[in-house]
Amino acid sequence: MATAAQWIQGARLRTLPAAIAPVLIGSAAAYEMGSFLLPNAILAALVALLLQVGVNFANDYSDGIRGTDDDRVGPLRLVGSGAASPEHVKRAAFGAFAAAMVFGLVLVVITQSWWLILVGLGCVLAAWGYTGGKNPYGYMGLGDVFVFVFFGLVATLGTTYTQAGQINLPAIIGAIGTGLIATALLMANNVRDIPTDMQAGKKTLAVRLGDKHARESYVLMLAVAILLVVILAPARPWMLIVLLLIPACLMPAWLMINGRKRKSLIPVLKQTGLINLGYSVLFSAGLVLTRGF
């Protein structure tokens, strides 16, 4: 039986900023349009957090039963380490998905946007299909695309829409930016796992790009995400405060390019998660300051 501490480790709390970031940005974009709704923002955050936890447990289960995590370097995996049974981890994943769907349904009822039910179902299917099922798309190198779409575009624009009933340019730019950083986090994780993923037949984008180009793509994604705010600067000068995040990106970027030992890349995951959170806070602050309190 896994301990409570091990279950918390298995939930991989370091990945949760990737769930909070798009909700912050989407809510700030709604605020700029004079349409911020706190209850809707809270519901969106709960849906995003529960989906992220569900994804983490689902990946733990699917990779564990496939043997992908048998020789893993990094945070504890419940199934791979033998700390918890595959069935218990699978139930935890579906429990998180079910809770996310309940909060999502409440949000649908409040906004009367019934088509969002299809979006929610798509999110759950994408979360499970990353490493689950007979043909997991994460094993084909498509995981990065889905992370960008769902943890960037869908989460951010969906948050804005459920508050404002429309989307705007800041929401789009923010969605692309936070999506790129979330994808960079996944890339850092997958670069670290290239040797074991190749052995397990898991052809992630990092495996397909090769070690050198995968590392370079991480730096490129961070750079594009941060520099995109320049597009908003002419009408919203406060958005340039996002550039203050550049110094925080230097260390993880250096580690990605120069860290040859797999363990040396572990800190990059936490640092990238914090960068995503910092990006969302600064981006949101820029929009709030532009409109004024």
N, C-alpha and C positions, 0 to 999 in steps of 0.2 A: 504493500500500500504506500503510495506516495504521500509525503507529508504536505502540509499546507504551504510550506516554504517552497517545496519542489513544484507544486501546482502553480504558484505565483511565478516561479522561474519559467515554467513551461508556457505560461501566458505571454512571456516575452514583453514585459512592460516597456522596454526600450523602443519598441516599434510603435507605441501608442501616439507619440507626437505626429506620426504620419496620418493618424485618424483625426486628431484635433485640428491640425493646421488648415485643412480645407474648410472646416466649419467656421473657424475664425475669419478667414479671408472672405468666404461667402457671406457671412453675417455683416462684415464691414462694408462689403459692396452694397448690400441691401441698405445699410445705414446711410451710405452716401446718397442713396435715392430717397431717403426719408422714410424707409419702410422696415426698420429693424424691429423684429418681434422676438423677445426673449424666450417665451415658451417654445416657439418653433426652433429656435437655435439650440435650446437644451435637448429637445427631442432628436434633432439632427445629430448632435454630439453623441447621444446615447446610441443611436443606430450605428454611427461610424465606429465608436469604440467597441461595441459588441461584435460587429463584423470583423474588426481587426483581430480581436481575441479569438473569434471563431476560425478565422483563417490560420492563425498560429497553431491552434490545436489540431485543425484539419491537416496542416502540413506535417505536424509532428506525427500524427497517426499514419498518414499515407507514406511518408518517407520512411517511417519506422518499420512498417510491415514489408516494404520493398528492400530494406537493408541499406538504404542510402545513408543512414545516420550511424552505421556500425563503426565507422572510423572517423568520427566528426570532431573538428576542433571548434570550440565556441561554447555558447550557452547550453545549459542542460536541455536535452530532449527526453521527454518522459518515456516514450516507447523505445527509442533507440538505446537508452540507458537501462531499461528494464525497471525503472522506478514505478511505472504504472502500466496496466494492461492496455492493449490496443483498444479493446471495447470501451473501457472507461474514458479514454481520451477521445474516442469517436463520439461518445455521448456528450462529453463536455463541449465539443465543437458544435454539434447540432443543438445543444441547449443554448449556446450563445447566439446561433443563427435564429433560433425561434424567438428569443427575447428581442433581438434586433427587429424582427418582422413585426412583433407586437407594437413596439414603439413607432416603427415606420407606419403601421396601419393607423395609429392615432394621428400621426402627422398628415396622412392622406385624408382622414376624415375632417380634420381641422381646416385644411386648405381646399377640400373638395376637388383635389386633383387626382382623380381615380386612375389615370394612366400611370401614375407613379408606382402603382402596385406592380406593373410590369418591370419597371426599373428596379424595384426592390428584389423581385424574383431573379432578375438578371444578375444583381449583385451577389445573391446567395449562390447561384449556380456558378458564377465566375470564381467565388471564394472556394467552393468545393472542388471545382474542376482544375484548379491550379496544379495540385499534385494528386488529386483523387480521381477515381474512375479508371476505365481501361486505357484511355488515351489522354493523360493529363497534359494540358497545354504548356505547363511549366517545364516539362521534359522535352519540349520541342523548340524552346527558345522564345516562346511567346509571352512568358510571364511578365517581362518588362513592359510590353505593350499594354497588357491588361492592368498592371499597376498604374501606369500613366493615365489610362482612361478612367478607371474606377476611383483611384485615390487622388486623382487630379481633377479631371474634367467633371465626372459625374458627381463626386462629393461636393465640390466647390459650387458648381453651377446649380446643382440641386438645392443646396442650402440657400443660395440667393433667390432662386425661383420660389421656394416655399415661403419666403418672407415678402418678396417684392412682386411676385407674379410675373417677373421679367428678369432678363439679365443685361449687364452692361459691359463695357470694355474692360474696366478694372477686374470684374469677375472673371473674364476670359483670360486676361494676362495672369492674374493670380492663380487660376486653375492650371495653366500651363506651367507656371513657375513651381508651385508646390508639387505638381505631378512629376516634374523633372527631378526634384530633390528626392521624392519618394522612390523614384526609379533608380536614382544614384545610390540610395541606401541598399536597394536590392542588388545592384551591381556590385557593391562592396562585399556584400554577403556571398555572392556567387563567385567572385574572384577568389575569395578565401577558400571556397569549396571546389575549385576547378579540378584538382587531382581526384578527389573522391567522387565527384559527379561524373567524371569521365569513366571511372571504373564501374559506376552503377548504370551507365548508359543515359544519364540525365544531361541532355544537350541544351543547357541554358544558353542565353545570349552570350554570357561571358565565355563559355566553352567554345561557342561558334566563332566569336571574335578573336579568341586567343588571349593569352595573359596580357601582353603589351597593349593591344588596342582596347581591351576591356578596361584596363586601368585608365587609359587616356580618356575613354568615354565618360568615366566618372567625373573627371575634372571638367570636361566640356559641359556636362549637364548642369553642374553647379554654376559655372560661369554664365551660361545662357539664362538660367533661372534668375540670377541676380541682375544681370544687365538688361533684361526685358523691361524693367521698370522705367528705363529711359524713355520708352514709348509714351508713358503716361506723364512724364515730367513737364512737358510744355504747358499743359492745362492744370497739372497737379504737382507743383514743385516739391511739396512735402514728401512725395514718393521716393525722392532721392535718399531718404534716410535708410532705405533698404541697403544702400551701398556700404553702410557701416558694418555690414555682415561679412565683408570681404576678408578682414583679418582672421575671422573665425574659421574661414574655409582653407586657410593656408596650410595648417598642420595636417588635417585629414587628406588634403590633396597631395602633400609631400609624402605621407605614409603610403598612399595608394600607388604613387609612382615608384617609390624607393623601397618600401617594405617587402622584402622577399620571403620572410618567414610567415607562415600562415597565421600564427598567433599575433604577429605585429599588426594585422588588419582588424583584429577584434575591437580595439578602441574606436576605429573609424565608424563602426555601426552606431555607437552611442553619440559620437560627435556629429554624425550626419543627421541623426534624429533631433538633436538639439539645434542644428542649423535649420532644419525644417520648421521647428517651433519658433526659433528666432525670426526666421523669414516671415512667418505668418503674423507674428506680433508686430514687427516693423512695418510690414505691408499694410496691416489693418490700421496701425497708428497713423500712417501716411494718409489713408482715406478719411479717418476720423478728423484729423487736423485740417484736412482740405475743406471738409464741410463745416467744421467748427462744432463746438459742444452745444 
